[in-house]
């Protein structure tokens, strides 16, 4: 496998799209969304930083991944498609690329990207190895996956932090924290075999679901405040929150691993819908659209994602496959 193809594979596009979603939300919150060089450079730096994180994590967690992801093409070190040396070579290219593109976008972007790289290394490598620290792992990882992309979008758009930015960061951070805690269900076997003290293994299913539920409620409340608190916005955000809570309840009640993954996958789909509504609302608000049009657009997206939820709920094998991907 060439270094270029390995770089592309290590981006892991499903997660990268979520990161770019956060970046666009950060940019859209500053005013009319105008794609420019700075925003493209910030997006490129974010992708390269993520490749740095995935390569070092795959190297550090190779044995764990052999249990959790034995046939996952997204883990080339486990499948034998790439060697440890290949991953280090890709890492050695991705890190300077992240720094160079960030530097071209400006000093503040470079500072944020530098913090992202530091978290990526600290998460997987000794002596810090955040991935083995029960409470720090999800809380710091949420900074890298939610706050950093938002900050990059804000800076690339030339914005300055205000009350709305603080609320949006709190919302995105809490929502991502709610999501990342559930990853431990998928990786439970390997984590247990190699002594990884995740929240799920250290404190059990009830605590993990409770933490996720609290984070979800905090995130929804912050999001409503950030988007202005219009009754229509409250209703739409509450709809998404209620549906996601129902999947969390389903997760807590089941003891079947397959049903757990279906519940998590369904909740993740609705979380994506909440992000889509947030971005649409901010874009329309920046363009001066009437309040009613903004709420109507969010309601339409809620309807679409609600239909997707019902369709996938009737075909659980598809959501299970999508989640595992």
Buried (B, 14 or more C-beta within 10 A) or exposed (E): EEBEEBBBBBBBEEBBEBBBBBBBBBBBBBBEBEEBEBBBBBBBBBBBBBBBBBBBBBBBBBEBBBBBBEEEEBBBBBBEBBEEEBBEBBBEBBBEBBBBBBBBBBEBBBEBBBBBBEBBBBBBBEEBBBBBBBEBBBBBBBBBBBBBBBBBBBBBBEBEEEEBBEBBBBBBBBBBBBBBBBBBBBBBEBBBEBEBBBBBBEBEBEEBBBBBBEBBBBBBBBBBBBBBEBEBBBBBBEBBBEBBBBBBEBBBEBEEEEBBBBBBBBBBBBBBBBBBBBBBBBBBBBEEBEEEEBBBBBBEBBEEBBEBBEEBBEEBEEBBEEBEE
